[in-house]
Amino acid sequence: MTTEKIRWRGRLLSVQPRIRLTRSFDQRSHSYLGYSLRVTGMLRDQEKEFLVGIGKGAQAKHKFQAGYLVEGECLPVEDLRLEPVEFYKTSKLNILERSLQDPGTPPPWLGIPDDHVTYRQRGHRRLDSRTYATKCLTCIWGCRMAVEMIVDHWNPRQRKYRSETFCYGPKSCHFYRAGPTRKVPGRRGMVWEEPDWVDDEDTLHREWDE
């Protein structure tokens, strides 16, 4: 793995929370890693779209949002199974232009994403992966999490990995589709299927348009 940082420069398409979800059969926990910048621009002298991870301190300082022209340096992620981004350990961040995307009428919701405390308090609902890819990539309430699954609690080295998409946005969003329920493998071939009431309970405290 290279230790030489890569220069990049580009327009922000979205800023979303960067979260890792750990599952152990019917239990789950979240690790709040920072934020994910979806960038279209130049990376290694190539024009492309890519995902850069930043820390919560960097987001609090710069207040990035979709439309900004930004540059910085980063490293390739060492283990892509544990990250929802391709690059991280970002430094030398600089805002070159503060132009914004036309927010129009939501959804999607643009602007500056909230802090992690707000996301944690709001709670999320599962989000269909195709809906996320076609409708929610720019929304501050959308999130694609890296998921680490501990298959056997008695042998925690036995793990599996995947990604899952979630929505922290208003329940009234007309783009929202839950998609299929999530199935979690367990020891000796057991499988736990996460029921709908988990999402309902996680967002019970929010009103329809909140």
KAPEKA-V234106 format. One record per residue. N is the residue number from 1. RES is the residue in one small letter. NEAR is the number of other C-alpha atoms within 8 Angstrom. Layout:
# KAPEKA-V234106
n: [N/N]
res: [RES/RES]
near: [NEAR/NEAR]
This chain:
# KAPEKA-V234106
n: [1/2/3/4/5/6/7/8/9/10/11/12/13/14/15/16/17/18/19/20/21/22/23/24/25/26/27/28/29/30/31/32/33/34/35/36/37/38/39/40/41/42/43/44/45/46/47/48/49/50/51/52/53/54/55/56/57/58/59/60/61/62/63/64/65/66/67/68/69/70/71/72/73/74/75/76/77/78/79/80/81/82/83/84/85/86/87/88/89/90/91/92/93/94/95/96/97/98/99/100/101/102/103/104/105/106/107/108/109/110/111/112/113/114/115/116/117/118/119/120/121/122/123/124/125/126/127/128/129/130/131/132/133/134/135/136/137/138/139/140/141/142/143/144/145/146/147/148/149/150/151/152/153/154/155/156/157/158/159/160/161/162/163/164/165/166/167/168/169/170/171/172/173/174/175/176/177/178/179/180/181/182/183/184/185/186/187/188/189/190/191/192/193/194/195/196/197/198/199/200/201/202/203/204/205/206/207/208/209/210]
res: [m/t/t/e/k/i/r/w/r/g/r/l/l/s/v/q/p/r/i/r/l/t/r/s/f/d/q/r/s/h/s/y/l/g/y/s/l/r/v/t/g/m/l/r/d/q/e/k/e/f/l/v/g/i/g/k/g/a/q/a/k/h/k/f/q/a/g/y/l/v/e/g/e/c/l/p/v/e/d/l/r/l/e/p/v/e/f/y/k/t/s/k/l/n/i/l/e/r/s/l/q/d/p/g/t/p/p/p/w/l/g/i/p/d/d/h/v/t/y/r/q/r/g/h/r/r/l/d/s/r/t/y/a/t/k/c/l/t/c/i/w/g/c/r/m/a/v/e/m/i/v/d/h/w/n/p/r/q/r/k/y/r/s/e/t/f/c/y/g/p/k/s/c/h/f/y/r/a/g/p/t/r/k/v/p/g/r/r/g/m/v/w/e/e/p/d/w/v/d/d/e/d/t/l/h/r/e/w/d/e]
near: [4/6/5/5/8/9/10/12/11/11/12/15/11/16/17/13/13/15/16/15/12/12/13/13/13/8/6/9/7/8/8/9/9/12/14/15/13/12/13/12/12/11/11/7/5/7/8/8/8/8/11/14/15/13/9/10/6/9/12/8/6/7/8/8/13/14/12/14/13/13/13/12/12/14/13/9/10/5/6/9/10/10/12/14/12/12/12/12/8/13/7/7/9/7/10/8/7/8/7/8/6/4/9/4/5/7/8/11/10/13/8/9/11/6/8/8/6/8/10/7/6/10/9/11/12/11/13/12/9/6/12/12/8/7/9/10/9/13/13/15/10/16/13/11/14/15/14/14/13/15/14/11/8/4/7/9/5/8/10/8/10/8/9/10/13/13/11/12/9/8/9/6/8/5/7/8/7/9/8/5/9/6/8/13/11/13/8/4/6/7/9/10/8/10/6/7/6/8/10/9/7/11/11/7/5/7/7/7/6/7]
